[in-house]
Amino acid sequence: MTNRFKPKFNIKKGDNVVVITGDDKDLKKPRVVLAVYPDKAKVLVEGVNIQTRHTKPTAQNTQGGIVKKEAPIAISNVQLWDAKAGAAVRVKRSRDNGKLVRVSKKSGEVIK
Protein backbone atom coordinates (compact mmCIF):
# COMPACT_ATOMS: atom_id res chain seq x y z
CA MET A 1 0.00 0.00 0.00
CA THR A 2 1.66 3.21 -1.13
CA ASN A 3 0.11 6.46 -0.06
CA ARG A 4 1.05 9.84 -1.42
CA PHE A 5 0.39 11.33 1.99
CA LYS A 6 1.35 9.73 5.27
CA PRO A 7 -1.73 9.42 7.49
CA LYS A 8 -1.69 11.26 10.81
CA PHE A 9 -3.27 9.73 13.87
CA ASN A 10 -4.05 11.25 17.25
CA ILE A 11 -2.96 8.13 19.14
CA LYS A 12 0.62 7.63 20.31
CA LYS A 13 2.55 4.95 22.15
CA GLY A 14 1.88 5.13 25.89
CA ASP A 15 -1.57 6.78 25.54
CA ASN A 16 -4.59 5.61 27.49
CA VAL A 17 -7.36 4.48 25.13
CA VAL A 18 -10.69 2.65 25.30
CA VAL A 19 -11.79 -0.01 22.84
CA ILE A 20 -15.07 1.16 21.31
CA THR A 21 -15.92 -1.87 19.13
CA GLY A 22 -15.16 -5.57 18.89
CA ASP A 23 -14.86 -8.44 21.35
CA ASP A 24 -12.86 -6.43 23.89
CA LYS A 25 -15.24 -3.43 23.88
CA ASP A 26 -15.25 -1.67 27.24
CA LEU A 27 -15.99 2.06 27.31
CA LYS A 28 -15.13 2.43 31.01
CA LYS A 29 -11.77 0.64 31.09
CA PRO A 30 -8.76 2.63 29.86
CA ARG A 31 -5.87 0.58 28.49
CA VAL A 32 -2.32 1.44 27.42
CA VAL A 33 -1.13 1.59 23.80
CA LEU A 34 2.02 -0.56 23.41
CA ALA A 35 2.77 0.28 19.76
CA VAL A 36 1.32 2.17 16.79
CA TYR A 37 1.68 1.00 13.18
CA PRO A 38 0.67 4.04 11.09
CA ASP A 39 1.40 2.40 7.72
CA LYS A 40 -1.11 -0.37 8.50
CA ALA A 41 -3.45 1.93 10.54
CA LYS A 42 -3.27 -0.46 13.51
CA VAL A 43 -2.47 -0.22 17.22
CA LEU A 44 -1.25 -2.77 19.75
CA VAL A 45 -3.23 -2.35 22.98
CA GLU A 46 -2.39 -4.04 26.28
CA GLY A 47 -4.72 -6.97 27.06
CA VAL A 48 -6.78 -6.63 23.87
CA ASN A 49 -7.15 -9.12 20.98
CA ILE A 50 -5.25 -11.89 22.80
CA GLN A 51 -4.21 -14.72 20.51
CA THR A 52 -2.85 -18.11 21.59
CA ARG A 53 0.04 -19.80 19.87
CA HIS A 54 1.06 -23.39 20.42
CA THR A 55 4.86 -23.61 20.37
CA LYS A 56 7.05 -26.68 20.08
CA PRO A 57 9.98 -27.11 22.48
CA THR A 58 13.18 -25.58 21.04
CA ALA A 59 16.72 -24.93 22.27
CA GLN A 60 15.72 -21.48 23.57
CA ASN A 61 12.31 -22.53 24.90
CA THR A 62 12.78 -26.07 26.22
CA GLN A 63 9.28 -26.13 27.74
CA GLY A 64 7.14 -25.27 24.71
CA GLY A 65 3.42 -24.96 25.37
CA ILE A 66 0.81 -22.28 24.81
CA VAL A 67 1.89 -18.64 24.48
CA LYS A 68 -0.67 -15.83 24.70
CA LYS A 69 0.11 -12.46 23.13
CA GLU A 70 -1.69 -9.36 21.91
CA ALA A 71 -2.35 -8.78 18.22
CA PRO A 72 -2.86 -5.37 16.59
CA ILE A 73 -6.37 -3.97 16.12
CA ALA A 74 -7.61 -1.26 13.75
CA ILE A 75 -6.87 2.25 14.99
CA SER A 76 -10.50 3.20 14.25
CA ASN A 77 -11.64 0.79 16.98
CA VAL A 78 -10.00 2.77 19.78
CA GLN A 79 -10.61 6.24 21.16
CA LEU A 80 -8.45 8.36 23.44
CA TRP A 81 -9.34 8.36 27.15
CA ASP A 82 -9.60 11.64 29.02
CA ALA A 83 -9.03 11.17 32.75
CA LYS A 84 -10.67 14.49 33.65
CA ALA A 85 -13.85 13.77 31.66
CA GLY A 86 -13.71 10.09 32.67
CA ALA A 87 -14.74 9.08 29.17
CA ALA A 88 -13.57 8.46 25.62
CA VAL A 89 -13.03 11.74 23.78
CA ARG A 90 -12.53 13.11 20.32
CA VAL A 91 -9.40 15.19 19.83
CA LYS A 92 -8.51 18.38 18.05
CA ARG A 93 -5.01 19.69 17.46
CA SER A 94 -4.03 23.22 18.33
CA ARG A 95 -0.83 25.18 18.63
CA ASP A 96 0.42 25.93 22.13
CA ASN A 97 3.25 28.48 21.79
CA GLY A 98 4.52 26.96 18.55
CA LYS A 99 4.08 23.31 19.59
CA LEU A 100 1.23 21.12 18.32
CA VAL A 101 -0.79 19.69 21.23
CA ARG A 102 -3.80 17.38 21.38
CA VAL A 103 -6.80 18.92 23.11
CA SER A 104 -9.85 16.98 24.35
CA LYS A 105 -13.08 18.23 22.77
CA LYS A 106 -15.09 17.28 25.88
CA SER A 107 -13.09 18.88 28.69
CA GLY A 108 -10.75 21.19 26.77
CA GLU A 109 -7.76 19.66 28.57
CA VAL A 110 -4.41 19.11 26.85
CA ILE A 111 -3.71 15.37 26.55
CA LYS A 112 -0.21 14.50 27.72
Beta strands, then each sheet from edge to edge (+ up, - down):
strand 1: 16-19
strand 2: 26-37
strand 3: 42-45
strand 4: 50-55
strand 5: 65-70
strand 6: 73-74
strand 7: 78-82
strand 8: 87-88
strand 9: 91-96
strand 10: 99-104
strand 11: 110-111
sheet 1: 6+ 3- 2+ 1- 7+ 8-
sheet 2: 4+ 5-
sheet 3: 9+ 10- 11+
end
